[in-house]
Amino acid sequence: MSERTLYEYAIVRVVPRVERDEFINVGVAFYCRKQRYAQVKIYIDEVKCRMLDPDIDLELITKHIDSFQRICVGDKGGGKLATLEQAERFRWLTAKRSTIIQCSVVHPGLCISAEDTHQELFEKLVL
């Protein structure tokens, strides 16, 4: 049997109108140092987003989410932040901020397969 290892995750949220503090879960950022896994899974439900703000700029949100994903996986298209070590990228992405794209607090857990656990969390918390 495989060994369980520590992982961390945060829920990625779209906050269409920051002043109202309403949000929609759109993804899960996941990091597991031991398995060298850092990924984010995203699904933007446009109908839900428009329910909170009919004038939401989904094109802008998609661009920000794309940058978020590039940074998370270390894609050079993500700029200087994407060149940081995995842990540094994850910490930067999940830092508290008051913008249209926010993350929940970081939660820890134990897993055997980072990829499988990431998918389970994504299905449970976003889809």
C-alpha positions as CSV (number, residue, x, y, z in Angstrom):
1,M,0.0,0.0,0.0
2,S,1.2,3.5,-0.8
3,E,2.2,6.0,1.8
4,R,-0.2,8.9,2.5
5,T,1.4,12.3,2.1
6,L,0.5,15.8,3.0
7,Y,-1.3,18.1,0.5
8,E,-2.7,21.6,0.6
9,Y,-5.6,23.1,-1.3
10,A,-7.6,26.3,-1.6
11,I,-10.8,26.9,-3.4
12,V,-10.6,29.5,-6.2
13,R,-13.5,31.9,-6.2
14,V,-14.9,34.5,-8.5
15,V,-16.2,37.5,-6.6
16,P,-18.0,39.6,-9.2
17,R,-18.7,42.5,-6.8
18,V,-16.1,42.6,-4.1
19,E,-18.1,45.0,-2.0
20,R,-21.0,42.5,-1.7
21,D,-18.7,39.6,-0.6
22,E,-20.6,37.1,-2.7
23,F,-18.7,34.5,-4.6
24,I,-18.9,31.4,-6.8
25,N,-16.5,28.5,-6.5
26,V,-14.7,28.1,-9.8
27,G,-11.7,25.9,-9.0
28,V,-9.4,24.1,-6.7
29,A,-5.7,25.0,-6.4
30,F,-3.8,21.9,-5.2
31,Y,-0.2,21.5,-4.0
32,C,1.6,18.3,-2.8
33,R,5.3,18.8,-2.3
34,K,6.3,15.2,-1.9
35,Q,4.6,14.2,-5.2
36,R,5.8,17.4,-6.9
37,Y,2.2,18.3,-7.9
38,A,0.9,21.8,-8.3
39,Q,-2.2,22.2,-10.4
40,V,-5.4,24.1,-10.5
41,K,-8.7,22.8,-12.0
42,I,-11.2,25.4,-13.1
43,Y,-14.8,25.4,-14.3
44,I,-16.5,28.8,-14.7
45,D,-20.3,28.5,-14.6
46,E,-21.3,31.6,-16.6
47,V,-24.9,31.4,-15.6
48,K,-24.1,31.5,-11.9
49,C,-21.6,34.4,-12.4
50,R,-24.3,36.4,-14.3
51,M,-26.8,35.7,-11.5
52,L,-24.6,37.6,-9.1
53,D,-23.7,40.3,-11.6
54,P,-25.4,40.5,-14.9
55,D,-22.7,42.9,-16.2
56,I,-19.7,40.7,-15.2
57,D,-16.8,40.8,-17.6
58,L,-16.3,37.1,-18.2
59,E,-13.6,37.7,-20.8
60,L,-11.5,39.5,-18.1
61,I,-12.1,36.8,-15.6
62,T,-11.1,34.1,-18.1
63,K,-7.8,36.0,-18.7
64,H,-7.1,36.2,-15.0
65,I,-7.9,32.6,-14.5
66,D,-5.6,31.6,-17.4
67,S,-2.7,33.6,-15.8
68,F,-3.5,31.9,-12.5
69,Q,-3.3,28.4,-14.1
70,R,0.0,29.3,-15.9
71,I,1.6,30.5,-12.7
72,C,0.4,27.4,-10.8
73,V,2.0,24.9,-13.2
74,G,5.1,27.0,-13.8
75,D,4.4,27.8,-17.5
76,K,6.8,30.4,-18.7
77,G,3.9,32.2,-20.2
78,G,2.9,33.1,-16.7
79,G,5.7,35.6,-16.3
80,K,8.3,35.9,-13.5
81,L,5.9,34.4,-10.9
82,A,5.8,31.2,-12.9
83,T,9.5,30.8,-12.4
84,L,9.3,30.5,-8.6
85,E,9.5,27.2,-6.9
86,Q,6.2,25.2,-6.6
87,A,5.6,26.1,-2.9
88,E,6.3,29.8,-3.5
89,R,3.9,29.9,-6.5
90,F,1.2,28.1,-4.5
91,R,1.7,30.5,-1.5
92,W,1.6,33.6,-3.8
93,L,-1.6,32.4,-5.6
94,T,-3.4,31.6,-2.3
95,A,-2.4,34.8,-0.5
96,K,-5.3,36.8,0.8
97,R,-6.4,39.6,-1.5
98,S,-9.5,41.7,-2.3
99,T,-9.9,41.2,-6.0
100,I,-12.4,39.6,-8.4
101,I,-10.4,36.3,-8.2
102,Q,-9.8,35.1,-4.6
103,C,-8.9,31.9,-2.8
104,S,-10.2,30.4,0.4
105,V,-8.0,29.7,3.3
106,V,-5.5,26.9,2.6
107,H,-6.7,23.5,3.9
108,P,-4.4,20.5,4.6
109,G,-5.0,16.8,4.1
110,L,-3.4,13.5,3.5
111,C,-3.5,11.6,0.2
112,I,-2.1,8.7,-1.7
113,S,-2.6,10.2,-5.2
114,A,-2.5,14.0,-5.5
115,E,-4.1,13.9,-8.9
116,D,-7.0,11.7,-7.7
117,T,-7.6,13.7,-4.6
118,H,-7.5,16.9,-6.5
119,Q,-10.2,15.6,-8.9
120,E,-12.4,14.4,-6.0
121,L,-12.1,17.9,-4.3
122,F,-12.9,19.6,-7.6
123,E,-16.0,17.5,-8.2
124,K,-17.2,18.0,-4.6
125,L,-16.5,21.7,-4.2
126,V,-16.9,23.2,-7.7
127,L,-19.0,21.0,-10.1
